[in-house]
């Protein structure tokens, strides 16, 4: 209590605040993070930039507080729960928000101007004004039943065409899978789809997906994601929807919320498990796992990881906090303990608090 790391405005004392996602802006050497705070129908979203030289902070867009109370930064519709933010190939940023308690589903995609922070709504789930993927349901009692039920977790922007990848899940209506929403929000296609549907529609071959699809990352022309149900790690062909189960039914890897590819080390880093500091590296060529807090000194498998994880990463709780790979340094950065930023050096095992 009372400790502050990094200059600039802080959301540490906002009610129920947590860092949820984001990306590294290499042109400006900033970490752009999505933050949500408050709770339920009153949830609020905020975009925060961290200077990666001195780890000072600045607020860019959304809802915040100061000594006078609530204030809104920049113009546009409210984020509500801001789950993630990603860069688009057009130079704009795109945020994935979710409004709790909204009848029919509250998933939304926002366009954010990096210069002004102004927001505009690009797409809203289960709203016929925008492109929607059909549920295939025979009996329709209300309009929202025409469409799949979009989930709160999992969001990516395809750098090729700027389309959005968003999950959906309802084993009784619409199935489980990933939808691709066009950049203008006017078209929805199934990227991959499994599970029972009234119309019998499937997209792609492979193991059925169970639970929520999370951790989307695009690498080498494929989409990689985890299912929360059986903890299966999938490689998905976006052209056919075919799903290859790289790993099935834990305990390995024991994390599934976030996935990033490490070009230098040629591994997937996987993190995010409730009440846990679990960080896993998965080598697809060797089909082997490194548990950052346990795999110590196994140089024959991991010559770039001679020591176990130490410092605040080992002590505190990572939970579902986001993870980023700094390609310039090779270090991992985590949103830890809900409101803090911690940097982790895999080659030394050290971790250090950067912003709080």
PyMOL commands that set and color helices and strands:
alter all, ss='L'
color gray80, all
select helices_A, chain A and resi 40-42+143-146+312-315
alter helices_A, ss='H'
color red, helices_A
select strands_A, chain A and resi 18-25+30-37+44-51+57-66+69-73+81-87+93-98+107-112+119-124+150-157+164-170+175-181+188-194+213-219+222-227+233-237+243-247+258-262+267-271+279-283+288-291+323-325+332-336+340-344+351-355
alter strands_A, ss='S'
color yellow, strands_A
deselect
rebuild
show_as cartoon
